[in-house]
């Protein structure tokens, strides 16, 4: 189960707070940025039709990204950068347009009353090379993603399909999957969990051409020549560690609705460098996490920004511990409560995560789908945004009594794992200082390169792991929540039967209200038992040149329908 984790792990490579590609607008779930306002070109606004000082009639926007996509393979694309570019190039069964499920590859569908059986009717369409797309291609994509031999990172994202988890684990047969090809353009999918339409807007429900995939072998998705797309854009070139060039897919069934001729993606555009690039007219769109840098662009009068909640900052807990002794403490609920109550989240925002907001529950203040309904209908504060030292000491004393500990000096030293960046070091030093001053507990930092950190995290070689989490897709049930199940294994190594039962109740809810009720109960359990230490709600700002319109936030920044004023 690596998708969302990987997305944030790659995000914390940034020198600033991780920039998640998923989130909903703080003020509106369906907000278009830019709104087509025109203006004269200046140092801070160069029309996208002008590049390198040469007039170009094509409509191309230039987007800045912090880091490079790891792959174009939809079954493994999990970082924010990969997620964004893949979603521009592939067409799933349905599309997420401003938070609403709209026809995509499927022009229509029927759903059973229990929300478990979906029958999709595919439109006649082709890949970018003119090859027809069929229902068999979608079925192949699902099987490819779930195949144990492929070990795809995103397999767990479609565990809602009947028999999917069993097949992926090697305990079930492909014949038992709830995927049935009726004919060339009809596909039936049977779920083991209730599903809502946005579920089928995930990239894992985009088609793959078996012949093409097998001809590429392990290189599938690694270069432009090893990609085949059926969506609005196709990958024309990929200069690693530099740029990706997307061009309009003229064979896309809805090509007339696509305004852009291309999108140029510039890699390694950090918060600092992106400001200079935008002021120099080298970028049209970029996400930022630094409010001062956003302000410096807005002050020119040439840019529009929209701030939205994009995810979380976590201090992940290994409930089994790096050692048997640390695991004895971390599996104790009162001890975890003590750790949480000792953290001053407001102070963390002031000192480290300056554009974030101190978290008080798991659900984000603004999101989409089920999550939005839960937040609106169930006001809840799982913990205080400020430290509660007296409560923290009470919880610690209760834990010590339960574990037969007579003195704080008997509590072991804990290891805090993180990616080697200054921001992570600042965050961990601050938390360690809070724990020591309030509780007398010591923790040491173990900073590692990304690859080493990942290996250690999934092997359980840590007590706490500084990471983050992207915002959920439609609800955190199919994403974040799965990582705390007893059956999940690493990287958090939880095992709480009560949590599993609450999860199952939410997963099998057959109607919207029951789903909301069950998800709130699940959130309460998460918060009150401190299954993880949520530190802040991450905020990001999408800054767009004023000559760019129709860039939407629909759980992530979406450039599909963007346009450039002449």
QUICORTA-V913646 format. One record per residue. N is the residue number from 1. PHI is phi in radians with two decimals (* if undefined). OMEGA is omega in whole degrees, 0 to 359 (NA if undefined). D_CENTER is the distance of its C-alpha to the mean C-alpha in Angstrom with 1 decimal. Layout:
{{N,PHI,OMEGA,D_CENTER} {N,PHI,OMEGA,D_CENTER}}
This chain:
{{1,*,189,12.9} {2,-2.05,194,10.8} {3,-1.07,185,7.7} {4,-1.21,176,4.9} {5,-1.08,180,7.8} {6,-1.05,179,8.5} {7,-1.00,180,5.6} {8,-1.42,178,6.9} {9,-1.05,176,10.3} {10,-1.22,178,10.7} {11,-1.17,181,9.7} {12,-1.37,169,12.5} {13,-1.11,182,14.9} {14,-1.12,176,15.3} {15,-1.28,177,18.4} {16,-1.93,179,16.8} {17,-0.99,183,14.0} {18,-0.98,178,10.6} {19,-1.71,181,9.6} {20,-1.56,181,6.1} {21,-1.53,181,6.2} {22,-2.08,179,5.3} {23,2.89,177,8.1} {24,-2.12,182,11.7} {25,-1.09,180,14.9} {26,-1.13,184,16.8} {27,-1.81,182,20.0} {28,-2.76,180,19.2} {29,-1.42,182,16.6} {30,-2.30,186,18.4} {31,-2.17,174,19.3} {32,-1.60,180,20.5} {33,-1.67,177,20.8} {34,1.56,176,24.0} {35,1.00,172,26.1} {36,1.27,179,28.4} {37,-1.10,181,30.4} {38,-1.74,180,32.8} {39,-3.00,179,34.5} {40,-1.30,180,36.5} {41,-1.23,179,35.1} {42,-2.57,178,35.2} {43,-1.00,182,33.9} {44,-1.61,181,30.7} {45,-2.55,174,30.4} {46,-1.98,183,31.3} {47,-0.99,181,30.9} {48,-1.11,178,28.5} {49,-1.37,177,31.6} {50,-1.99,178,33.0} {51,-2.35,180,31.8} {52,1.01,177,33.9} {53,1.31,183,36.6} {54,-1.95,179,37.3} {55,-1.14,181,37.3} {56,-2.36,185,35.0} {57,-1.28,183,35.2} {58,-1.25,176,31.9} {59,-1.62,181,28.9} {60,-2.29,174,26.3} {61,-1.89,182,23.6} {62,-2.00,187,22.4} {63,-1.99,178,18.8} {64,-1.71,176,18.1} {65,-2.14,180,15.2} {66,-1.27,186,15.1} {67,-2.63,189,14.9} {68,-1.56,172,15.6} {69,-1.03,181,13.7} {70,-1.40,181,14.6} {71,-2.93,171,15.6} {72,-1.83,177,16.1} {73,-1.31,183,16.4} {74,-1.00,181,14.0} {75,-1.32,181,14.4} {76,-2.17,181,13.2} {77,-1.21,187,11.0} {78,-2.30,177,7.7} {79,-1.25,180,7.6} {80,-1.03,181,6.6} {81,-1.08,179,10.3} {82,-1.13,180,10.7} {83,-1.03,183,8.3} {84,-1.15,184,10.2} {85,-1.29,178,13.6} {86,-1.08,181,13.4} {87,-1.18,174,12.8} {88,-1.39,187,15.8} {89,-1.87,181,17.9} {90,-2.00,180,17.5} {91,-2.10,176,18.5} {92,-1.24,179,17.3} {93,-0.98,177,19.8} {94,-2.19,178,18.6} {95,-2.04,173,16.8} {96,-1.58,180,14.6} {97,-2.03,180,17.0} {98,1.01,177,16.6} {99,1.44,179,15.1} {100,-2.05,177,17.9} {101,-1.38,179,18.3} {102,-2.14,180,20.8} {103,-0.97,176,22.7} {104,-2.20,174,21.3} {105,-1.06,175,22.9} {106,-1.55,179,24.4} {107,-1.48,176,26.8} {108,-2.82,177,27.4} {109,-2.78,172,26.8} {110,-2.12,180,28.4} {111,-2.29,179,27.0} {112,-1.24,183,29.1} {113,-1.10,181,30.0} {114,-1.54,180,28.0} {115,1.03,181,24.8} {116,-1.95,183,24.9} {117,-2.14,178,26.4} {118,-2.00,174,25.2} {119,-2.01,184,27.5} {120,-1.80,177,26.2} {121,-1.92,186,28.7} {122,-1.40,174,27.5} {123,-1.40,175,29.0} {124,-1.35,183,31.0} {125,-2.53,182,28.9} {126,-2.36,168,28.7} {127,-1.32,182,26.6} {128,-1.09,179,27.1} {129,-1.63,178,30.2} {130,1.62,178,31.8} {131,-1.20,180,31.3} {132,-1.09,174,30.9} {133,-1.72,181,27.8} {134,-2.20,176,28.7} {135,-1.07,178,27.5} {136,-1.07,180,28.3} {137,-1.17,178,25.6} {138,-1.18,177,22.8} {139,-1.06,179,24.4} {140,-1.09,179,24.5} {141,-1.05,179,20.8} {142,-1.11,180,20.0} {143,-1.13,178,22.7} {144,-1.00,182,21.6} {145,-1.11,185,18.0} {146,-1.58,184,19.7} {147,-1.01,179,22.7} {148,-1.03,181,23.3} {149,-1.16,182,24.9} {150,-1.45,179,21.8} {151,0.86,183,19.6} {152,-1.27,182,16.4} {153,-1.08,188,13.2} {154,-1.67,184,11.6} {155,-0.98,185,14.8} {156,-1.14,180,13.7} {157,-1.14,180,11.5} {158,-2.08,175,15.0} {159,-1.16,177,17.0} {160,-1.17,177,17.9} {161,-1.25,180,20.5} {162,-1.01,178,23.8} {163,1.44,186,24.7} {164,-1.19,182,21.3} {165,-1.11,180,20.8} {166,-1.11,179,24.5} {167,-1.14,181,24.6} {168,-1.12,180,21.6} {169,-1.45,181,23.3} {170,1.54,183,26.6} {171,-1.70,180,28.3} {172,-2.23,182,28.4} {173,-1.84,179,29.7} {174,-1.08,180,28.1} {175,-1.14,182,30.8} {176,-1.60,177,29.5} {177,-1.16,178,26.1} {178,-1.40,180,25.9} {179,-2.27,183,25.8} {180,-2.30,175,29.1} {181,-1.51,181,30.2} {182,-1.40,174,32.9} {183,-2.73,185,33.9} {184,-0.99,186,32.6} {185,-2.24,178,30.8} {186,-2.34,182,30.1} {187,-2.34,178,27.5} {188,-1.94,179,27.4} {189,-2.13,179,24.4} {190,-1.84,184,25.3} {191,-1.79,171,22.7} {192,-1.73,174,23.3} {193,-2.18,175,21.1} {194,-1.08,182,21.3} {195,-2.30,174,19.0} {196,-1.99,191,18.6} {197,-0.86,182,18.6} {198,-1.04,178,15.0} {199,-0.99,184,14.2} {200,-1.53,172,16.1} {201,-1.64,177,14.3} {202,-1.28,183,11.7} {203,-1.11,179,12.5} {204,-1.21,177,14.1} {205,-1.80,171,16.8} {206,-1.52,184,17.9} {207,-1.35,169,21.3} {208,-2.22,176,22.3} {209,-1.48,187,26.0} {210,-1.01,181,27.3} {211,-1.05,180,30.2} {212,-1.17,181,28.1} {213,-1.03,182,25.5} {214,-1.20,177,28.4} {215,-1.20,179,30.3} {216,-1.42,183,27.5} {217,1.08,182,27.2} {218,-1.20,180,24.9} {219,-1.45,180,24.6} {220,-0.93,179,22.6} {221,1.46,185,19.8} {222,-1.57,181,21.1} {223,-2.51,179,23.1} {224,-1.01,182,23.8} {225,-1.20,180,26.8} {226,-1.85,176,24.8} {227,-2.17,176,22.5} {228,-2.44,189,23.7} {229,-2.07,175,21.9} {230,-2.15,185,22.7} {231,-1.68,185,20.6} {232,-1.10,183,21.6} {233,-2.27,174,21.6} {234,-2.25,183,22.5} {235,-1.46,183,22.1} {236,-1.47,180,25.5} {237,-2.72,181,25.2} {238,-2.49,174,23.1} {239,-1.70,189,24.6} {240,-1.01,181,22.7} {241,1.13,181,21.8} {242,-2.48,185,23.1} {243,-2.54,166,22.2} {244,-2.13,179,20.9} {245,-1.94,174,23.1} {246,-1.80,177,22.0} {247,-2.20,180,24.9} {248,-1.03,177,25.4} {249,-1.50,183,25.9} {250,-1.17,178,29.3} {251,-1.57,178,29.3} {252,-1.13,186,26.3} {253,-1.06,182,27.8} {254,-1.99,184,26.8} {255,-1.04,181,27.5} {256,-1.11,181,29.8} {257,-1.49,181,26.9} {258,-1.61,185,25.2} {259,-1.49,185,26.7} {260,-1.43,170,25.5} {261,-1.53,180,27.4} {262,-3.03,176,24.7} {263,-2.34,175,21.8} {264,-1.81,183,22.2} {265,-1.84,180,19.2} {266,-1.69,182,20.4} {267,-1.56,179,18.8} {268,1.20,173,19.2} {269,-1.56,180,19.5} {270,-1.31,178,18.9} {271,-0.90,184,19.4} {272,-1.22,184,23.1} {273,-1.27,182,23.9} {274,-1.15,177,22.0} {275,-1.05,179,24.3} {276,-1.09,180,27.3} {277,-1.15,179,26.0} {278,-1.21,179,25.6} {279,-1.15,178,29.0} {280,-1.52,180,30.5} {281,1.32,183,29.3} {282,-1.70,178,27.2} {283,-2.33,176,23.8} {284,-1.89,185,23.2} {285,-2.47,174,19.6} {286,-2.83,175,17.3} {287,-1.64,180,14.7} {288,-2.30,173,16.2} {289,-2.05,181,15.8} {290,-1.83,184,19.6} {291,-1.10,180,21.6} {292,-1.11,180,24.8} {293,-1.22,175,23.6} {294,-1.09,180,22.4} {295,-1.07,181,25.8} {296,-1.09,177,27.7} {297,-1.36,180,26.4} {298,-1.09,181,27.0} {299,-1.11,177,30.5} {300,-1.26,182,31.5} {301,1.40,184,31.3} {302,-1.95,186,29.6} {303,-2.39,175,25.9} {304,-2.04,179,23.9} {305,-2.23,175,20.8} {306,-2.40,180,18.5} {307,-1.66,182,16.7} {308,-2.57,176,13.7} {309,-1.35,186,11.6} {310,-1.97,180,8.2} {311,2.86,185,7.5} {312,-2.36,163,10.0} {313,-1.93,184,12.3} {314,-1.99,158,13.6} {315,-1.96,185,16.8} {316,-1.16,181,16.2} {317,-1.88,169,19.5} {318,-1.53,187,21.1} {319,-1.17,176,23.2} {320,-1.61,178,25.6} {321,1.39,175,26.0} {322,-1.17,176,26.7} {323,-2.21,178,30.3} {324,-1.05,182,32.1} {325,-1.22,178,33.3} {326,-1.17,177,30.0} {327,-1.10,178,28.6} {328,-1.06,180,31.5} {329,-1.43,185,30.4} {330,-1.25,176,26.6} {331,-1.47,179,27.2} {332,-1.58,185,29.3} {333,-1.10,180,27.8} {334,-1.10,178,30.2} {335,-1.17,179,29.4} {336,-1.12,176,25.6} {337,-1.10,179,26.7} {338,-1.08,179,28.9} {339,-1.07,181,26.2} {340,-1.16,183,24.0} {341,-1.17,181,27.1} {342,-1.45,182,28.1} {343,-1.54,174,25.1} {344,-1.59,184,25.7} {345,-1.19,175,22.3} {346,-1.06,178,24.1} {347,-1.15,178,25.7} {348,-1.10,178,22.4} {349,-1.13,182,21.3} {350,-1.14,187,24.8} {351,-1.65,188,25.0} {352,-2.18,186,21.6} {353,-1.71,194,18.7} {354,-1.15,179,20.9} {355,-1.80,182,18.6} {356,-1.51,176,16.7} {357,-2.26,179,18.1} {358,-1.02,181,19.4} {359,-1.42,175,17.7} {360,-2.24,176,20.1} {361,-2.78,180,18.1} {362,-1.32,183,14.8} {363,-1.16,177,14.1} {364,-1.25,179,13.2} {365,-1.05,181,16.3} {366,-2.47,183,15.0} {367,-2.76,182,12.5} {368,-2.21,169,13.4} {369,1.03,183,15.1} {370,-1.09,182,16.2} {371,-1.00,180,14.4} {372,-1.04,180,16.3} {373,-1.12,179,19.5} {374,-1.11,181,19.2} {375,-1.10,183,19.0} {376,-1.19,188,21.8} {377,-1.66,182,24.1} {378,-2.27,175,23.7} {379,-1.01,188,24.1} {380,-2.80,174,23.5} {381,-2.21,182,23.5} {382,-1.35,179,22.7} {383,-2.78,181,23.9} {384,-1.45,176,25.5} {385,-1.23,176,23.8} {386,-1.72,178,26.9} {387,-1.14,175,28.3} {388,-2.17,188,30.8} {389,-1.05,180,33.0} {390,-1.13,177,35.6} {391,-1.10,181,33.2} {392,-1.03,180,31.6} {393,-1.16,177,35.1} {394,-1.05,179,35.9} {395,-1.10,180,32.9} {396,-1.12,179,33.8} {397,-1.06,178,37.4} {398,-1.12,178,36.5} {399,-1.12,180,34.4} {400,-1.09,178,37.3} {401,-1.14,180,39.7} {402,-1.11,184,37.7} {403,-1.74,177,37.4} {404,1.19,180,41.0} {405,-1.77,184,40.3} {406,-1.66,185,43.1} {407,-2.59,181,41.8} {408,-1.02,180,38.6} {409,-1.09,179,39.8} {410,-1.42,180,39.3} {411,-1.30,185,35.5} {412,-1.21,173,34.0} {413,-1.41,184,32.1} {414,-1.80,180,28.4} {415,-1.85,180,26.1} {416,-1.94,183,23.0} {417,-1.54,177,20.9} {418,-2.75,168,18.8} {419,-1.24,186,18.1} {420,-1.34,174,21.2} {421,-2.43,182,20.6} {422,-1.14,180,22.8} {423,-1.08,179,20.2} {424,-1.09,178,19.3} {425,-1.08,179,23.0} {426,-1.08,181,23.7} {427,-1.12,183,21.3} {428,-1.20,177,22.7} {429,-1.07,180,26.2} {430,-1.15,180,25.9} {431,-1.15,179,24.7} {432,-1.04,179,27.3} {433,-1.15,178,30.0} {434,-1.13,180,29.1} {435,-1.12,182,29.4} {436,-1.22,183,32.6} {437,-1.23,183,34.3} {438,-1.55,189,33.6} {439,-2.01,184,33.8} {440,1.32,181,35.4} {441,-1.66,181,32.6} {442,-1.89,178,31.9} {443,-2.49,180,28.8} {444,-1.99,185,28.6} {445,-1.57,175,25.8} {446,-2.13,180,25.1} {447,-1.57,187,23.2} {448,-2.41,168,22.4} {449,-1.06,187,21.3} {450,-0.97,184,17.9} {451,-1.07,179,19.3} {452,-1.16,179,21.6} {453,-1.06,179,19.0} {454,-1.06,180,16.9} {455,-1.05,181,20.2} {456,-1.16,181,21.4} {457,-1.09,184,18.4} {458,-1.35,175,18.5} {459,-1.66,179,22.2} {460,1.42,183,22.3} {461,-1.51,179,24.1} {462,-2.94,170,23.0} {463,-1.79,175,23.6} {464,-2.22,183,20.7} {465,-2.35,181,17.7} {466,-1.31,180,16.2} {467,-2.65,180,12.4} {468,-2.64,181,9.4} {469,-2.65,175,6.4} {470,-1.28,176,3.4} {471,-1.04,179,5.3} {472,-1.10,185,6.4} {473,-1.44,171,7.5} {474,-2.15,168,11.1} {475,-2.73,186,11.6} {476,-1.27,179,10.4} {477,-1.08,182,13.3} {478,-1.54,186,11.8} {479,-2.36,184,8.9} {480,-0.99,186,9.5} {481,-1.05,182,13.1} {482,-1.14,186,14.0} {483,-1.29,181,13.7} {484,-1.89,176,16.7} {485,-1.27,179,19.0} {486,-1.05,182,22.2} {487,-1.46,186,21.6} {488,-1.31,186,18.3} {489,1.26,179,20.2} {490,-1.33,8,18.3} {491,-1.67,185,16.7} {492,-1.78,171,17.6} {493,0.96,177,20.8} {494,-1.59,175,21.2} {495,-2.74,182,24.0} {496,-2.34,183,24.9} {497,-0.96,180,26.6} {498,-1.08,178,26.4} {499,-1.11,180,22.6} {500,-1.01,181,22.7} {501,-1.14,179,25.2} {502,-1.15,177,23.2} {503,-1.07,181,20.2} {504,-1.06,179,22.6} {505,-1.11,178,24.1} {506,-1.21,183,20.9} {507,-1.18,184,20.0} {508,-1.76,178,23.5} {509,-1.06,188,24.0} {510,-1.70,179,25.6} {511,-2.46,187,25.4} {512,-1.05,182,23.2} {513,-1.12,179,25.1} {514,-1.09,177,25.2} {515,-1.06,179,21.5} {516,-1.07,180,21.1} {517,-1.02,183,23.9} {518,-1.19,180,22.6} {519,-1.18,176,19.0} {520,-1.15,176,20.8} {521,-1.07,179,23.0} {522,-1.15,178,20.1} {523,-1.09,178,18.5} {524,-0.99,180,22.0} {525,-1.07,178,22.6} {526,-0.97,185,19.4} {527,-1.23,186,20.5} {528,-1.29,175,24.2} {529,-1.84,176,24.0} {530,0.82,178,21.5} {531,-1.19,173,19.4} {532,-2.66,178,17.4} {533,-1.74,176,18.1} {534,-1.47,186,15.7} {535,-1.71,182,17.0} {536,-2.46,166,15.6} {537,-1.59,183,13.3} {538,-1.33,176,11.9} {539,-2.02,175,13.2} {540,-2.24,178,13.0} {541,-2.17,175,15.8} {542,-1.65,182,16.0} {543,-1.83,186,19.5} {544,-2.27,173,21.4} {545,-1.01,186,25.0} {546,-1.19,176,27.3} {547,-1.56,178,28.4} {548,-1.86,178,25.0} {549,-2.24,174,24.2} {550,1.09,167,21.9} {551,-1.66,188,18.6} {552,-1.88,168,16.5} {553,-1.90,178,13.5} {554,-2.22,187,12.5} {555,1.59,178,9.0} {556,-2.90,177,8.6} {557,-1.25,186,11.7} {558,-2.11,182,13.8} {559,-1.76,187,17.0} {560,-0.96,186,18.4} {561,-1.86,180,21.3} {562,-1.07,180,21.8} {563,-2.47,180,25.5} {564,-2.16,178,27.8} {565,-1.29,181,30.9} {566,-1.27,NA,34.1}}
